[in-house]
Amino acid sequence: MKHSVEEITLKNGAKGLLIDIPGASVMSTRIQFRAGMMYAKKKDVYEIPHLVEHLAFGANGKFKDEQAFEAEFTKNGAYHNAWTSDISVCYETECADFEWERIMDLQRVSICEPHFNEEELKSEKANVRSELTGYMNDYYRLLWPRVQQAVGEDILALPERLETIRNIELKDIREHYRRTHTAKNMLFIIAGRIKGRKHKIIKLLNEWDLKEGEKFAIPQTYLHSSEAVSIRRKDASNITFGFSLVTPRHLSPNEVFAMNCLNHILNGTTNSKIFGAARKRGLVYGMGSSIASNASSSYWDFDGEVNIENAEALFDLIQVELMKTLNGEILDIDFLAAKSYALGRFQMGAQTVGQIADYYAEGYFTNETIDKYDDAPNLIKGVDKFKMIELAREFAGSGIKGFAAVSSTDKAFISTLETRLNF
């Protein structure tokens, strides 16, 4: 979808992007605060940001409770959601174009005028506890925080997070909200039909009653390697694993595209070098790899599930193919096919207003960078095979690696698998 992007700064210091999409029938918004788990005042109330996010759709300046707010918000089909991460609390809405102004006002009320109360806090503590308990049965959600801890990230794992819920009181919720939900600590993205409405949108945003506050920095962490983490589950019938190779810097957009091409070569399809070969040999039903880059570090992640009897053979295969990559043994035909695939996926990635907003959110909410969508095809075409190999060598040579697995096997076997990954 054709669009244009403009960055604006409000009178109160909040910054954001207005993305004009001519003819759009939908308006989509993202409101982000650096208010995630890393900004909880103490570790024993770590889950505060998650509860603040849940309570944002509860009682507020216009509605007595969540049910009343929800009934009004959704009466014409509008949608809202929110999510919490280590860094962010982000509130999202999507609505039909004809009611964008009404929905923006409701979003203002929920963010600027929450009425936190004991009754809703009690309910949401139970809901968050239920949510996290459910995640305990999702082995990927269970293991990835342990990988993060293994490389030195200052976070809590799921069982530890559950323990903090009981410690959170209403005063903690109010303190965290006042400290983090401020104008200078806010970024936003509004996508839809902006032309002819820009001044009205800015006027409405300037009416948001938020304290000026301060822009929080993203905490820096010293990253390092550690031994493999084994999470024992007696009922685990196979091994669910994940490992990260980390480089302590942010990747540029063209570097991210390069690593995405490499991930496609290694794990993208049943014709790929690791996943495809493993499927052909009957070693694994599914596995993959991905790249993620935040403000100060980047992660090359691998994960999958493997039967115990196939695990050693799979990890030997991973080792062999990664060593081939590091030695530059990538065929031109595979490299060109990966670039062609990336171009096709790119063109499929901007079919909705929400997809366009999400594309810009990734860079803007992390580093306040604006990675123009129209620049992406040239970046993909410009990906250099030798630069891609150099990036892989950077990740493998950084000395920062984390590994975790959920299984019924003993730790010695999990450690043996980790030592097979010897780059």
Secondary structure, 3 states (H helix, E strand, C coil): CCCEEEEEECCCCCEEEEEECCCCCEEEEEEEECCCHHHCCCHHHCCHHHHHHHHCCCCECCCCCHHHHHHHHCCCCCEEEEEECCCCEEEEEEEEHHHHHHHHHHHHHHHHCECCCHHHHHHHHHHHHHHHHHHCCCHHHHHHHHHHHHCCCCCCCHHHHHHHHHHCCHHHHHHHHHHHCCCCCEEEEEEECCCCCHHHHHHHHHCCCCCCCCCCCCCCCCCCCCCCEEEECCCCCCEEEEEEEEECCCCCHHHHHHHHHHHHHHHCCCCCCCHHHHHHCCCCCEEEEEEEECCCCEEEEEEEEECHHHHHHHHHHHHHHHHHHHCCCCCHHHHHHHHHHHHHHHHCCCCCHHHHHHHHHHHHHHHCCCCCHHHHHHHHHCCCHHHHHHHHHHHHHCCCEEEEEEECCCHHHHHHHHHHCCC
